[in-house]
Amino acid sequence: MSLSFAPDPEWGHSSGALPATDVCDVGVDKHDNVYLFARDALPVRVFTREGAFLSGWGEGEFVRPHGLAMGRDGASLFLTDEGSHSVRKYGLDGKLLLEIAAPQGGAPFMSGAPFNRCTHSCETSNGDIHVSDGYGNARIHRFSRGGAFIASWGESGSGPGQFNLPHNITVDDYDRLYIADRENHRIQIFASDGAYLDQWNNLHRPCALTCAADGTFYIGELGPALALNRHYPNLGCAVKVLNNVGALTARFGDEHPGVATTQFLAPHGVAVDSHGDVYIAEVSHAIWPTLFPDKEAPADLPSLRKWKRIAA
């Protein structure tokens, strides 16, 4: 491993604007402004790199926020709402530009049709939009920049091209798609037309996923979901950094979950700014009963953490 990171536990707290609820995802624009997508009455909140609050928007527009992806034009972002089975493109000021949505109630469970509780989205260089449809499907959908359906692929299973909860999707500079196949404990890699290319293993419930500007991948892992291994060490609750061939270059987060500055509870979204600093969105409130069923959750559960990259 060659990269090093340290927590910045004070980030955003002085603003008084950090959500007291789960932050499901996070993104960074070309000015290093930080966008939080929260399960909150004010779902989108924008901060400076230093943690000062700038603005918020999106009241009343989402049912259950899930995924955020920055647009390649630098002037937009895609928000995936699993509760309304929809993906929407917005300007950075909150103006709605495009909506792709399933019929009310969503597509039938495991039908393969878009969407049943879709999870995340990304945009390739030609403007096509790819959506991971993970909670009620095992599918990846491809749409044109205008929202016209092009194709889908994937089915439930553990073989190449099959999925067990495709939870997140990102793209590199060569338009290769990387899918966090969460409950298969792997990242699957595809061409933009859905052709299977490769997979990366040795991951524990990869949940958060992004490809940084330098071509490295940041993967937030969830902890154990079973009572019998709940207290096993070194199973998720960490962020791993992989290079473009899947080799591990850094890992941060303690061996056990928790609320300490060096621990994680539920890394659910991740973003990297131009300085190499990392922002991790956590669904701490949702995961607490699974990790600590016999303990009352503290009032100040962390929902967004920043880790600074340390110069070599």
Secondary structure as the mmCIF struct_conf table of DSSP 4:
data_model
#
loop_
_struct_conf.conf_type_id
_struct_conf.id
_struct_conf.beg_label_comp_id
_struct_conf.beg_label_asym_id
_struct_conf.beg_label_seq_id
_struct_conf.end_label_comp_id
_struct_conf.end_label_asym_id
_struct_conf.end_label_seq_id
STRN STRN1 SER A 4 PRO A 7
TURN_TY1_P TURN_TY1_P1 PRO A 9 GLY A 12
HELX_RH_3T_P HELX_RH_3T_P1 HIS A 13 SER A 15
TURN_TY1_P TURN_TY1_P2 GLY A 16 GLY A 16
BEND BEND1 LEU A 18 LEU A 18
BEND BEND2 ALA A 20 THR A 21
STRN STRN2 VAL A 23 VAL A 28
TURN_TY1_P TURN_TY1_P3 LYS A 30 HIS A 31
STRN STRN3 VAL A 34 ALA A 38
BEND BEND3 ARG A 39 LEU A 42
STRN STRN4 VAL A 44 PHE A 47
TURN_TY1_P TURN_TY1_P4 ARG A 49 GLU A 50
BEND BEND4 GLY A 51 GLY A 51
STRN STRN5 PHE A 53 TRP A 57
TURN_TY1_P TURN_TY1_P5 GLU A 59 GLY A 60
BEND BEND5 GLU A 61 GLU A 61
BEND BEND6 VAL A 63 ARG A 64
STRN STRN6 PRO A 65 MET A 70
TURN_TY1_P TURN_TY1_P6 ARG A 72 ASP A 73
BEND BEND7 GLY A 74 ALA A 75
STRN STRN7 SER A 76 ASP A 81
TURN_TY1_P TURN_TY1_P7 GLU A 82 HIS A 85
STRN STRN8 SER A 86 GLY A 91
TURN_TY1_P TURN_TY1_P8 LEU A 92 ASP A 93
BEND BEND8 GLY A 94 GLY A 94
STRN STRN9 LEU A 96 ALA A 101
HELX_LH_PP_P HELX_LH_PP_P1 ALA A 102 ALA A 102
BEND BEND9 PRO A 103 PRO A 103
TURN_TY1_P TURN_TY1_P9 GLN A 104 GLY A 105
BEND BEND10 ALA A 107 ALA A 107
HELX_LH_PP_P HELX_LH_PP_P2 PRO A 108 PRO A 108
TURN_TY1_P TURN_TY1_P10 PHE A 109 MET A 110
BEND BEND11 SER A 111 SER A 111
BEND BEND12 ALA A 113 PRO A 114
BEND BEND13 ASN A 116 ARG A 117
STRN STRN10 HIS A 120 GLU A 123
TURN_TY1_P TURN_TY1_P11 SER A 125 ASN A 126
BEND BEND14 GLY A 127 GLY A 127
STRN STRN11 ILE A 129 ASP A 133
BEND BEND15 TYR A 135 GLY A 136
STRN STRN12 ARG A 139 PHE A 143
TURN_TY1_P TURN_TY1_P12 ARG A 145 GLY A 146
BEND BEND16 GLY A 147 GLY A 147
STRN STRN13 PHE A 149 TRP A 153
STRN STRN14 GLU A 155 SER A 156
BEND BEND17 GLY A 157 GLY A 159
TURN_TY1_P TURN_TY1_P13 PRO A 160 GLY A 161
STRN STRN15 GLN A 162 PHE A 163
BEND BEND18 ASN A 164 ASN A 164
STRN STRN16 PRO A 166 VAL A 171
TURN_TY1_P TURN_TY1_P14 ASP A 173 TYR A 174
STRN STRN17 LEU A 177 ASP A 181
HELX_RH_3T_P HELX_RH_3T_P2 ARG A 182 ASN A 184
TURN_TY1_P TURN_TY1_P15 HIS A 185 HIS A 185
STRN STRN18 ARG A 186 PHE A 190
TURN_TY1_P TURN_TY1_P16 SER A 192 ASP A 193
BEND BEND19 GLY A 194 GLY A 194
STRN STRN19 TYR A 196 TRP A 200
BEND BEND20 ASN A 202 ASN A 202
BEND BEND21 HIS A 204 ARG A 205
STRN STRN20 PRO A 206 CYS A 211
TURN_TY1_P TURN_TY1_P17 ALA A 213 ASP A 214
BEND BEND22 GLY A 215 GLY A 215
STRN STRN21 PHE A 217 GLU A 221
HELX_LH_PP_P HELX_LH_PP_P3 LEU A 222 LEU A 222
BEND BEND23 LEU A 226 LEU A 226
HELX_RH_3T_P HELX_RH_3T_P3 ALA A 227 ASN A 229
TURN_TY1_P TURN_TY1_P18 ARG A 230 HIS A 231
TURN_TY1_P TURN_TY1_P19 PRO A 233 ASN A 234
BEND BEND24 LEU A 235 CYS A 237
STRN STRN22 ALA A 238 LEU A 242
TURN_TY1_P TURN_TY1_P20 ASN A 244 VAL A 245
BEND BEND25 GLY A 246 GLY A 246
STRN STRN23 LEU A 248 PHE A 252
BEND BEND26 GLY A 253 GLY A 253
BEND BEND27 GLU A 255 HIS A 256
BEND BEND28 VAL A 259 ALA A 260
TURN_TY1_P TURN_TY1_P21 THR A 261 THR A 262
BEND BEND29 LEU A 265 LEU A 265
STRN STRN24 PRO A 267 VAL A 272
TURN_TY1_P TURN_TY1_P22 SER A 274 HIS A 275
BEND BEND30 GLY A 276 GLY A 276
STRN STRN25 VAL A 278 GLU A 282
HELX_RH_AL_P HELX_RH_AL_P1 SER A 284 LEU A 291
TURN_TY1_P TURN_TY1_P23 PRO A 293 ASP A 294
BEND BEND31 LYS A 295 LYS A 295
HELX_LH_PP_P HELX_LH_PP_P4 GLU A 296 PRO A 298
TURN_TY1_P TURN_TY1_P24 ALA A 299 ASP A 300
STRN STRN26 LEU A 304 ILE A 310
HELX_LH_PP_P HELX_LH_PP_P5 ALA A 311 ALA A 311
#
